[in-house]
């Protein structure tokens, strides 16, 4: 765009195009931003979170495109609240909310009105934080607003092009100064990642104004910047030190009629850190670091209706960020009943299934434990429903992992019993680069856990993704699962079994055993006769199917029946001397919602060296 061309106002269409350019720039820079992420937690996901937040913003305004800039800003702020991810994403959402409130009734934004809207956005962003820290994105937002004010006061108040250039220059200086404002940044020798994300947004906008075309932005790849990072050692910055005050980055959206944000802030501040409360009295985005997401969600429920709950394990993310090596990341869904120690040792990432007791929603194994689930299942008059994670849940994890690894492999619940596999495939198709693959475990529970563990072991051994998948094709056929149901009433409640069949099994004193067929179909694979000594009978049933000439490893799951699970493990290890290793785990809701309390599951994997 020629320097002589002046822009006197911005309308909805111009705002949309400018933001589009800025978002493209940030998305292309997310790996760099992840690399320099050390504050507030060195979990290496700030770039991914800002990119996802801004992509949600772009989708929201594209679907509500309006020349009226106030209307478009309203749509932008709403999309930002719904799509905000991470600390910096929530702060940006509140920045956009302030801009929206400052321009709601305006069809056009002049230079002066744009400047006022930015100032209000900066103020909103600072007020959203319970403990604002200088040297972060709020510092750069404030100094960006200061620069715009100064530019207008100097009499240069008729050209948005020059205004934004002045704002960008000030923001770049402010960003450079963050290194000395926070001790974590100074020790690492980096700038604040969240602040850098905002500056990249501004750079993309100004570059678009200068070129007048999005085409140049579409192909933007900052390879030269990443090479410079490598020379400076920035690639090894994140995760260099891990100081997790709280483990889970927890978020939700609250909708209501008159949300008391001050009281909400006070209650959440008592249990967490890095608290951001963004939004309005009708809709609030909560971001907080806590050890108990369930407690945070319970507090939030007292202020309105919850949606968009998520809780990311920052310990797992930090382990990924600190690993430095690329390789293959392994992720699964919570349908896999994994031993906790192996989950952490192998750094397997997990996307939780969603669980609903009436109008109350939970994240499986995150905001409700298996024990709590079975207690609620036994005592509640409402039978729960499980649902697969939304594609967005997978996409957020895939996108984060893909910036730290050469490839990502998702091991999912059998596609014959759940839409989880399809949701993962849908998400993988939207992750740039095509290095995310989805593998159908064709099994459930303990069987799925064994497949995921083997995949992670192969990844740790250095195999590439094609070699891992080829190995898993064979491993899957050597992995078996059986589940003994103590009481069919829960399968009847869930509509999986008719009352007539339950009555028949009760009369005949039969207990069905479920199994996964080779094609992934879950069906009845046998029965136990009689109501007594279920554990011993089930051990004999499974033991007869484990060839003693082969080597095995076992995962035994129990549905709130730890003594029976331990006894089953003891009997199987004694009966099959070639069991190399075994684990006892709690059976999660994915199968437990139908199997009910008292159910027992055995996953067995043939690990013989052929």
Secondary structure, 3 states (H helix, E strand, C coil): CCCCCCCCEECHHHHHHHHHHHHHHHHHCHHHHHHCCCCCCCCCCHHHHHHHHHHHHHHHHHCCCCCCHHHHHHHHHHHHHHHCCHHHHHHHHHHHHHHHHCCCCCCCEEHHHHHHHHHHHHHHHHHCECCCCCCCHHHHHHHHHHHHHHHHHCCCCCCHHHHHHHHHHHHHHHHHHHHHHCHHHHHHCCCCHHHHHHHHHHHHHHHHHHHCCCHHHHCCCCHHHHHHHHHHCHHHCCCCCCCCCCCEEEEEEEECCCCCHHHHHHHHHCCEEEEEEEECCCEEEEEEEECCHHHHHHHHHCCCEEEEEEEEEHHHHHHHHHHCCCCEEEEEECCECCCHHHHHHCCCEEECCEEEECCEEEEECCCECHHHHHHHHHHCCCCCEEECCCHHHHHHHHHHHHCCCCEEEEEECCCCCCCHHHHHHHHHCCCCCCCEEEEECCCCHHHHHHHHHHHHHHHHCCCCHHHHHHHHHHHHHCEEEEEECCCCHHHHHCCCCCHHHHHHHHHHCEEEEEEECCCCCEEEEEEEECCCCHHHHHHHHHHCCCCCCCCEEEEEEECCCHHHHHHHHHHHHHHCCCEEEEEEEECCHHHHHHHCCCCEEEEEEECCCC
